[in-house]
Amino acid sequence: MQITLDGRSALVTGGSLGLGRAVAAQFCAAGANVAIVARRQQFLDEAATAIGSSGKGRVVAVAADVGTAKGCEDAFKAAEQAFGQVDILVNNAGTSARGVFEEIGDEDWQHDFDLKLFAAIRLSRLALPGMKQRRFGRIINTLNTGAKAPPVGGAPTAVTRAAGMALTKVLANEGAAHNVLVNAMLVGRIRSDQWVQRAAADGRALEDYYEELGSTLPMGRLGTEEEFASLACLLASDQGGYITGTAINVDGGLCPVV
């Protein structure tokens, strides 16, 4: 099966590094135009050059903080100005914030909700009218398996991601009649920039760190960014046209909840 996104335009938040960059690269390789959004221009420019050099679609880099209402508006406006419309929205911004519950302050909670939940709410609200009018839309929310099975010390991320899963179902129900399909992809342990940073902070060799993390999983290894991006590409395409309202574990069997 050959997946094509020819003629489609996508907005990917958290698109300069890690999973977001991998998704943007797959979209572009499949023919889509892609706006990658993140806060740091340096990483955006490097990613846009790399993605554009190997893909078929156009790539634009948009520096914006989607943890704010203005940042969401600016990012969406830039994507629309570049491509005329947004057919595919990937809400991927956010890192894995975790801590002891009674030590997490209001500011930390608010930041997590703003970046992970309200960004998805605001961008989806901007994207839905045009998607409904054109009778085509895809919204993909990147969550993690803590949304289904919150671990000890999993707050605030497990809570905001669980809210994101509920948002996914609400949007899927409202969008289905208009061919606007909304799904979530739940990350387990996948090779990405977050693990690179953690390995460096611990003074660990990256491949040794990956091997140790993967050894505890049913599949015995970590997933790759490309494996995650391949599923996103399917969900964004016409070939994924009968899938909506799902929360798919991309975790090598880690999550105890299906």
For each residue, the residues with C-beta under 8 A, 3 or more apart:
1: 239
2:
3: 30 233 234 237 239
4: 30 31 237 238
5: 8 10 27 30 31 32 57 88 233 236 237
6: 30 31 32 56
7: 31
8: 5 27 31 32 33 87 88 236
9: 32 33 34 35 79 82 83 84 85 86 87 88
10: 5 24 27 32 33 34 35 86 87 88 89 90 236
11: 34 35 37 75 76 79 86 88 89 90 123 127
12: 15 20 23 24 27 34 35 36 37 90 92
13: 20 37 38 66 75 90 91 92 93 119 123
14: 17 18 19 20 37 38 92 93 94 142
15: 12 20 21 23 24 34 35 36 37 38 44 47 90 92
16: 20 21 36 38 40 43 44 46 47 61
17: 14 20 21 38 43 47 192 193
18: 14 21 22 192 193 194 225
19: 14 22 23 92 142 187 190 192 225 228 229
20: 12 13 14 15 16 17 23 24 36 38 90 92 93 142
21: 15 16 17 18 24 25 36 47 51 225
22: 18 19 25 26 225 226 228 229
23: 12 15 19 20 26 27 90 92 228 229 232 233
24: 10 12 15 20 21 27 28 34 36 47 51 59
25: 21 22 28 29 50 51 54 55 229
26: 22 23 29 30 226 229 230 232 233
27: 5 8 10 12 23 24 30 32 34 55 57 88 232 233 236
28: 24 25 31 32 33 34 51 52 54 55 56 57 59
29: 25 26 54 55 56
30: 3 4 5 6 26 27 56 57 233 237
31: 4 5 6 7 8 28 56 57
32: 5 6 8 9 10 27 28 57 87 88 236
33: 8 9 10 28 57 58 59 60 82 83
34: 9 10 11 12 15 24 27 28 51 55 57 58 59 60
35: 9 10 11 12 15 59 60 61 62 75 78 79 82 83 86
36: 12 15 16 20 21 24 44 47 48 51 59 60 61 62
37: 11 12 13 14 15 44 62 63 64 66 75 79 93
38: 13 14 15 16 17 20 43 44 63 64 93
39: 63 64 65
40: 16 43 44 63
41: 44 45 61 63
42: 45 46
43: 16 17 38 40 46 47
44: 15 16 36 37 38 40 41 47 48 61 62 63
45: 41 42 48 49 61
46: 16 42 43 49 50
47: 15 16 17 21 24 36 43 44 50 51 61
48: 36 44 45 51 52 59 60 61
49: 45 46 52 53
50: 25 46 47 53 54
51: 21 24 25 28 34 36 47 48 54 55 59
52: 28 48 49 55 58 59
53: 49 50
54: 25 28 29 50 51
55: 25 27 28 29 34 51 52 59
56: 6 28 29 30 31
57: 5 27 28 30 31 32 33 34
58: 33 34 52 82 83
59: 24 28 33 34 35 36 48 51 52 55
60: 33 34 35 36 48 78 79 82 83
61: 16 35 36 41 44 45 47 48
62: 35 36 37 44 74 75 78 79
63: 37 38 39 40 41 44
64: 37 38 39 71 72 74 75 78
65: 39 68 71
66: 13 37 71 72 75 93 115 119 122 123
67: 71 93 111 114 115 118 119
68: 65 71 72 114
69: 72 73 118 122
70: 73 74
71: 64 65 66 67 68 74 75 119
72: 64 66 68 69 75 76 119 122 123 126
73: 69 70 76 77 122 126
74: 62 64 70 71 77 78
75: 11 13 35 37 62 64 66 71 72 78 79 123
76: 11 72 73 79 80 86 123 126 127
77: 73 74 80 81
78: 35 60 62 64 74 75 81 82
79: 9 11 35 37 60 62 75 76 82 83 86
80: 76 77 83 84 85 86
81: 77 78
82: 9 33 35 58 60 78 79
83: 9 33 35 58 60 79 80 86
84: 9 80
85: 9 80 130 134
86: 9 10 11 35 76 79 80 83 89 127 130 131
87: 8 9 10 32 131 134 136 137 138
88: 5 8 9 10 11 27 32 137 138 139 140 236
89: 10 11 86 123 124 127 137 138 139 140
90: 10 11 12 13 15 20 23 139 140 142 232 236
91: 13 119 120 123 124 139 140 141 142 164
92: 12 13 14 15 19 20 23 142
93: 13 14 20 37 38 66 67 115 116 119
94: 14 112 115 116 119 142 157 160
95: 194
96: 144 157 194
97: 108 111 112 156 157
98: 153 154 155 156 157
99: 103 104 108 153 155 156
100: 103 104 153
101: 104 153 155
102:
103: 99 100
104: 99 100 101 108 109 155 156
105: 108 109
106: 109 110
107: 110 111
108: 97 99 104 105 111 112 156
109: 104 105 106 112 113 156
110: 106 107 113 114
111: 67 97 107 108 114 115
112: 94 97 108 109 115 116 117 156 157 159 160
113: 109 110 116 117 118 156 160 163
114: 67 68 110 111 117 118 119
115: 66 67 93 94 111 112 118 119
116: 93 94 112 113 119 120 157 160 161 164
117: 112 113 114 120 121 160 163 164 167
118: 67 69 113 114 115 121 122
119: 13 66 67 71 72 91 93 94 114 115 116 122 123
120: 91 116 117 123 124 141 164 167
121: 117 118 124 125 167
122: 66 69 72 73 118 119 125 126
123: 11 13 66 72 75 76 89 91 119 120 126 127
124: 89 91 120 121 127 128 139 167 171 182
125: 121 122 128
126: 72 73 76 122 123 129
127: 11 76 86 89 123 124 130 131 137 139
128: 124 125 131 132 137 171 174 175 180
129: 126 132 133
130: 85 86 127 133 134 137
131: 86 87 127 128 134 136 137 139 175 178 180
132: 128 129 135 137 175 178 180
133: 129 130
134: 85 87 130 131 137
135: 132 178 179
136: 87 131 179 180
137: 87 88 89 127 128 130 131 132 134 175 178 179 180 181
138: 87 88 89 180 181 182 235 236 240
139: 88 89 90 91 124 127 131 168 171 175 180 181 182 183
140: 88 89 90 91 182 183 184 185 232 235 236
141: 91 120 164 165 167 168 182 183 184 185
142: 14 19 20 90 91 92 94 184 185 187
143: 147 161 164 165 168 184 185 186 187 247
144: 96 147 157 158 161 186 187 188
145: 148 149 186 187 188 249 251 254 255 257
146: 149 150 151 154 157 158 161 162
147: 143 144 150 158 161 162 164 165 184 186 247
148: 145 162 165 186 247 249 255 257
149: 145 146 255 256 257
150: 146 147 154 155 158 159 162
151: 146 154 158
152:
153: 98 99 100 101
154: 98 146 150 151 157 158 159
155: 98 99 101 104 150 158 159
156: 97 98 99 104 108 109 112 113 159 160
157: 94 96 97 98 112 116 144 146 154 160 161
158: 144 146 147 150 151 154 155 161 162
159: 112 150 154 155 156 162 163
160: 94 112 113 116 117 156 157 163 164
161: 116 143 144 146 147 157 158 164 165 186
162: 146 147 148 150 158 159 165 166
163: 113 117 159 160 166 167
164: 91 116 117 120 141 143 147 160 161 167 168 184
165: 141 143 147 148 161 162 168 169 184 186 247
166: 162 163 169 170
167: 117 120 121 124 141 163 164 170 171
168: 139 141 143 164 165 171 172 182 183 184 245 247
169: 165 166 172 173 245
170: 166 167 173 174
171: 124 128 139 167 168 174 175 180 182
172: 168 169 175 176 181 182 183 244 245
173: 169 170 176 245
174: 128 170 171 180
175: 128 131 132 137 139 171 172 178 179 180 181 182 244
176: 172 173 179 180 181 244 245
177:
178: 131 132 135 137 175
179: 135 136 137 175 176 241
180: 128 131 132 136 137 138 139 171 174 175 176
181: 137 138 139 172 175 176 235 240 241 243 244
182: 124 138 139 140 141 168 171 172 175 244 245
183: 139 140 141 168 172 235 243 244 245 246 247 248
184: 140 141 142 143 147 164 165 168 246 247 248
185: 140 141 142 143 228 231 232 235 247 248 250
186: 143 144 145 147 148 161 165 247 248 249 250 251 255
187: 19 142 143 144 145 190 228 250 251
188: 144 145 217 223 249 250 251 252 254 255
189: 195 213 214 217 222 223 251 252 254
190: 19 187 222 223 224 225 227 228 250
191: 195 210 222 223 224 225
192: 17 18 19 195 196 225
193: 17 18 196 197
194: 18 95 96 197 198
195: 189 191 192 198 199 206 209 210 213 222
196: 192 193 199 200 206
197: 193 194 200 201
198: 194 195 201 202 209
199: 195 196 202 204 205 206 209 210
200: 196 197 203 204 206
201: 197 198
202: 198 199 209
203: 200
204: 199 200 208 209
205: 199 208 209
206: 195 196 199 200 209 210
207: 210 211
208: 204 205 211 212
209: 195 198 199 202 204 205 206 212 213
210: 191 195 199 206 207 213 214 222
211: 207 208 214 215
212: 208 209 215 216
213: 189 195 209 210 216 217 222
214: 189 210 211 217 219 220 221 222 252
215: 211 212 220
216: 212 213
217: 188 189 213 214 220 221 222 251 252 253 254
218: 252 253 254
219: 214 252 253
220: 214 215 217
221: 214 217 252
222: 189 190 191 195 210 213 214 217 252
223: 188 189 190 191 227 228 250 251 252
224: 190 191 227 228
225: 18 19 21 22 190 191 192 228 229
226: 22 26 229 230
227: 190 223 224 230 231 250
228: 19 22 23 185 187 190 223 224 225 231 232 250
229: 19 22 23 25 26 225 226 232 233
230: 26 226 227 233 234
231: 185 227 228 234 235 248 250
232: 23 26 27 90 140 185 228 229 235 236
233: 3 5 23 26 27 30 229 230 236 237
234: 3 230 231 237 239 240
235: 138 140 181 183 185 231 232 240 243
236: 5 8 10 27 32 88 90 138 140 232 233 240
237: 3 4 5 30 233 234 240 241
238: 4 241
239: 1 3 234
240: 138 181 234 235 236 237 243
241: 179 181 237 238
242:
243: 181 183 235 240 246
244: 172 175 176 181 182 183
245: 168 169 172 173 176 182 183
246: 183 184 243
247: 143 147 148 165 168 183 184 185 186
248: 183 184 185 186 231
249: 145 148 186 188 254 255 257 258
250: 185 186 187 188 190 223 227 228 231
251: 145 186 187 188 189 217 223 254 255
252: 188 189 214 217 218 219 221 222 223
253: 217 218 219
254: 145 188 189 217 218 249 251
255: 145 148 149 186 188 249 251 258
256: 149
257: 145 148 149 249
258: 249 255
